[in-house]
């Protein structure tokens, strides 16, 4: 089983000049600890579940490029890019650039977008939900076409590309893995089966609901003729890991048990954020006690 770290907040110090140094340290520590992936949100205002909108927020793809320069092996992705924020041709070019410059470490995380506040605040059109899903599907089609090297015109309902040239092509073949975020059963999980390489489900939904969602994905795969095993199943959680597990925190042994239970359900990668991510302690615990044990866990619930 694999582990990944998500960084949803950059509010670490009153001195904003330390943001870059702190984030660089987090990326480097995550890699040294043996984590498989590093993720940032693709938001422009902080989201209400994490903190006030005014809190520090870095643009996602620039942050990943910065992290790439401070690491060598860890995979890098947005969790996830809202389809409304960038024209799909430019977005694919951006993701490809990260993949090329990082020697093939990019994920392409994408979803239908939801944060109306930052759309309005920054003057980005926020179409109705049904249209956002239409745009998401067209973007996924464009991404597959551009990464295949096919330059023929794309004419969809919402996007028209006269020549979707993408040079250089991505290092990863056939393309960076596409993670489609969201839990919707009729559209999102169907798109995962049809266009995606990975899904991401909230661990807080609980075991029964997680199993049910995986069953829905499996049904879509069967309907579309896509091997279910081809899809990387991931979860997202918030874990406060400390040495002794006191005060509602998670001890290393408890974390290992949690990751093992996810593997038994068929999840390949557990991604989590940590309230104490700017501290050295959790990365020491990950490196010495957690990652070596989790790497031994076989994913059995496929």
GIFEN-V532451 format. One record per residue. SS is DSSP state (helix for helix, strand for strand, loop for the rest). PSI is psi in radians with two decimals (NA if undefined). Layout:
ss/psi
SS/PSI
SS/PSI
//
This chain:
ss/psi
loop/2.65
strand/2.70
strand/2.50
strand/2.69
strand/2.32
strand/2.41
strand/1.75
loop/-0.13
loop/2.47
loop/0.34
loop/1.56
loop/-0.43
loop/2.71
loop/-0.37
loop/1.76
helix/-0.29
helix/-0.22
helix/-0.07
helix/-0.85
helix/-0.79
helix/-0.73
helix/-0.78
helix/-0.69
helix/-0.72
helix/-0.72
helix/-0.80
helix/-0.79
helix/-0.71
helix/-0.69
helix/-0.74
helix/-0.77
helix/-0.54
loop/-0.19
loop/0.23
loop/2.57
loop/-0.58
strand/2.73
strand/2.27
strand/2.54
strand/2.72
loop/2.73
loop/1.34
loop/2.81
loop/-0.44
loop/2.61
loop/2.51
loop/2.67
loop/-0.48
loop/-0.31
loop/-0.69
loop/-3.07
loop/2.64
loop/-0.52
loop/-0.19
loop/2.74
loop/2.33
loop/2.20
loop/2.55
loop/2.30
helix/-0.86
helix/-0.60
helix/-0.72
helix/-0.69
helix/-0.67
helix/-0.71
helix/-0.79
helix/-0.62
helix/-0.62
helix/-0.24
loop/0.12
loop/3.02
loop/-0.45
loop/-0.55
loop/2.44
strand/2.70
strand/2.28
strand/2.77
strand/2.48
loop/1.54
loop/2.87
strand/2.26
strand/2.28
loop/-0.37
loop/-0.23
loop/-0.48
loop/2.54
loop/2.39
helix/-0.64
helix/-0.72
helix/-0.62
helix/-0.78
helix/-0.69
helix/-0.72
helix/-0.83
helix/-0.67
helix/-0.71
helix/-0.78
helix/-0.73
helix/-0.74
helix/-0.85
helix/-0.37
loop/0.13
loop/0.74
loop/0.79
loop/0.16
strand/2.45
strand/2.66
strand/1.56
strand/2.28
strand/2.63
strand/-3.08
loop/-0.12
loop/2.63
loop/-0.39
loop/1.61
helix/-0.58
helix/-0.82
helix/-0.48
helix/-0.91
helix/-0.72
helix/-0.64
helix/0.13
loop/0.48
loop/2.22
loop/2.44
loop/1.52
loop/2.92
loop/2.81
helix/-0.77
helix/-0.71
helix/-0.64
helix/-0.68
helix/-0.62
helix/-0.75
helix/-0.63
helix/-0.80
helix/-0.72
helix/-0.67
helix/-0.72
helix/-0.67
helix/-0.73
helix/-0.75
helix/-0.82
helix/-0.72
helix/-0.81
helix/-0.68
helix/-0.27
loop/-0.16
loop/0.16
loop/2.02
loop/0.16
loop/2.67
loop/2.51
strand/2.16
strand/1.69
loop/-2.99
loop/-0.66
loop/-0.43
loop/2.43
strand/2.01
strand/2.04
loop/-0.69
loop/1.62
loop/1.12
loop/2.39
loop/1.55
loop/2.17
loop/2.79
loop/2.91
loop/2.70
loop/-0.78
loop/2.39
loop/2.41
loop/-0.22
loop/2.91
loop/2.47
strand/2.36
strand/2.01
strand/2.11
strand/2.02
strand/2.59
loop/2.84
loop/0.08
loop/2.34
loop/-0.57
loop/-0.65
loop/-0.97
helix/-0.92
helix/-0.47
helix/-0.71
helix/-0.61
helix/-0.83
helix/-0.61
helix/-0.69
helix/-0.32
loop/2.96
loop/-0.20
strand/2.60
strand/2.86
strand/2.13
strand/2.58
strand/2.13
helix/-0.47
helix/-0.18
helix/-0.37
loop/2.80
helix/-0.79
helix/-0.76
helix/-0.63
helix/-0.78
helix/-0.68
helix/-0.73
helix/-0.72
helix/-0.61
helix/-0.69
helix/-0.78
helix/-0.72
helix/-0.68
helix/-0.75
helix/-0.73
helix/-0.75
helix/-0.74
helix/-0.69
helix/-0.10
loop/0.45
loop/2.24
loop/2.17
helix/-0.60
helix/-0.30
helix/-0.35
loop/2.18
strand/2.16
strand/2.17
strand/2.74
strand/2.82
strand/2.33
strand/2.93
strand/2.13
loop/2.20
loop/1.71
strand/2.21
loop/2.93
loop/-0.75
loop/-0.11
loop/0.40
loop/2.86
loop/0.87
loop/0.43
loop/3.08
strand/2.21
loop/2.83
helix/-0.74
helix/-0.69
helix/-0.66
helix/-0.75
helix/-0.75
helix/-0.73
helix/-0.82
helix/-0.62
helix/-0.67
helix/-0.60
helix/-0.69
helix/-0.64
helix/-0.46
helix/-0.19
loop/0.18
loop/2.33
loop/-0.51
strand/2.27
strand/2.06
strand/2.42
strand/2.69
strand/2.82
loop/2.23
loop/-0.50
loop/0.60
loop/-0.42
loop/-0.04
loop/2.72
loop/-0.55
helix/-0.88
helix/-0.56
helix/-0.60
helix/-0.74
helix/-0.70
helix/-0.79
helix/-0.72
helix/-0.48
helix/-0.54
helix/-1.00
helix/-0.78
helix/-0.58
helix/-0.70
helix/-0.58
loop/-0.36
loop/-0.25
loop/2.22
loop/2.41
loop/2.03
loop/-0.35
loop/0.74
loop/NA
//
